[in-house]
Amino acid sequence: MAHLLPFVPVPALLGFVFLSLIPAPLSRAAVIALGVGAAVLPAILFFPVALSCIEGVCVAGATVPILSIDTGVFVAQIAMSMDPLSMVTGGTVVLVGALVLIYSGAYMASEPLQDLRRFFAVMNLFLAGMLAVVFAADVILLFLGWETIGLCSFMLIAFYDRLPKAVAAGRKALITTRVADSLLLAGLMMLFLNAGTTRLDGMLAAVPSIDPWRLAPIAGLIALGALGKSAQIPFHTWLPSAMAGPTPVSALLHSATMVAAGVILLARLAPLFAAAPEISAMVAMLGILTAALGALVALIQTDVKKLLAFSTMSQIGFMVLALGLGAPAVALSHFAIHAAFKSLLFLSAGVMSHAAGGSTAIEALRGSRYRQPMAFWSFAIGAASLAGLPVITAGWYSKEAVLAAVWSSGPWGVPLWLLAATAAVLTGAYAFRVVFVAASQTADLAAPPWGGLAVVVPLSVLTFVAVVGGMSVGALISFTGGAPEHIPLVPALLGAAAPILGVVLARWLVRHPQELERLATRMRHIRIFRVDVLYYYYFVRRFRRVATVLGNAEGTEAVADAVALRREGVDVPGLVTDDPLGRGASQVRGIRTDLITRATDGQTPVVRMVAGDPVGRLLIVVARLFVGFFVARFNPDRIDRAWMGLASGAGHAWALVRLTQTGRVRDHSLWIALGCAGLLLFAWGTSWR
């Protein structure tokens, strides 16, 4: 049945094409049916493929070729593969994707028709892109899917495009992940140049023959690209802002797509990182730091969606920690369980928020236990699984597997385990803080009924997985090639006690909110928690200044006026040349303002803007050199000039033709024709015999 694999993403892709590109009029019900159906069909198609995989077909990996491109130097083969890794991750993606889209049919039903159509179209493309990443057997298809989910995340985070906050959040996610993606592309290109193939299995087979001095940079670049997609330090700032999109977007993005892509890539290329231990150590350190930082920041959040966003950072950090320690099977088991309880938390929080008038503030959820009991208990079970309450939740089994792998990882295992256990305590605290607030009574208990089967079915299925899914953790680890670690009894008991301590801490914080506010105030004054501010100061502001200089029309005009004054004999302070703009000035005037002036007193606003900014000044000089060496050399290109001349001539010809169509030209032509006819008639009459 492996030959069905390329057809699994097809329904979602067709759903995007039909809803977005074909201008057929559709009713609201038809749009929802198409969008939901396109997300459910991949799960149906995946079922027989997964069954054959479980029966042993994909133990050694089953590859299905799609397209071969012969470049004359090498053959690029685009293919999909079905192995235990893609079976586990693919099953998670299709199941969670189908449930979230079913839920979306109710959640988004009140949106305007054109927005509803756009939403389901992009969600379907989001799902298709993620399935391409999961099943890709070559880096070409993998990178296409990788960029597709990046683009879809931008469109979905900025879905409410009339809200500047949403658009800014989408732009932030796009730019941040593009920086990481450029590193990933560089790493994949270097790996291809050393391996000579685009197939992932061929690349991994070539790893032992690659020079270690080249291997470390390759692994480092790929790791940074994966960490950017998974919102790990130092690329984590985009994820909390991404809450500006609709709740189903957050549920899908945080559980089975986008942030999961980095984890899947690191697991897919595990042999590469095993051959570069220094890069694996870096990955593990960034993972545990993100897990601890995310848990600590989640503790002081006052918005439930932002709390869940920092929770995702923290839980992905646990997975990255396991990957850095060489336990990809453990990381994948936590990925599958986390996808279930995290989507459950987002979907149930959406129902409680709807009953609270649309507010996502934690205080607004007070009384949800009485307004929306099913959603409340679903959220409570999801929080218990997130915290990892011992024995009764699936999250405990997967998180214990991570803690056991950390404990057994060598001399650094104990300190890392202590930090991870502390993060587990904080996880229990922030997860149950919301539960205790939502369980409290309030005077306003009126809430309109909302949901139906489109809400009940996804919540029921995800609740079931969040409770009993732990029974499958050991089997998942073995199926993906790992072996569960067995640690001494004392650390095992301490690990089990961590979430219980967190619940106790949550209860104490709810009863003493002033202590939580005091902690939040202290954290706001610590620089490490203000990464956004640091990024803005050191990066955004600099580049914004460069962009202002490069496109500053007012400044350019001021410089032009200064040059004109100098040529008229007027002394202009700071102006050191009479011909500052030179050749190609129309394109690079902003850049050349740096050349025509020097930092002295009494300069124009443009001069001051450049002179006081050494980073911006350096970038301007680099940009000028780039223009001089590369862009300007192509300006005299004859073909380009000939083409532009032809275009200009065509424009004049068209203007001339258009002139002949005016009424005056037509009248003159008519009178000329009549005059000629009259002269001919007169000549014929006088010459006739």
PyMOL commands that set and color helices and strands:
alter all, ss='L'
color gray80, all
select helices_A, chain A and resi 2-7+10-21+28-54+84-107+113-135+139-157+164-195+200-209+212-229+238-244+247-255+259-268+270-274+277-299+304-324+328-355+363-365+368-371+373-387+394-407+413-439+453-479+489-511+513-524+527-529+531-550+553-567+585-596+605-611+614-634+638-659+663-687
alter helices_A, ss='H'
color red, helices_A
select strands_A, chain A and resi 62-70+75-82
alter strands_A, ss='S'
color yellow, strands_A
deselect
rebuild
show_as cartoon
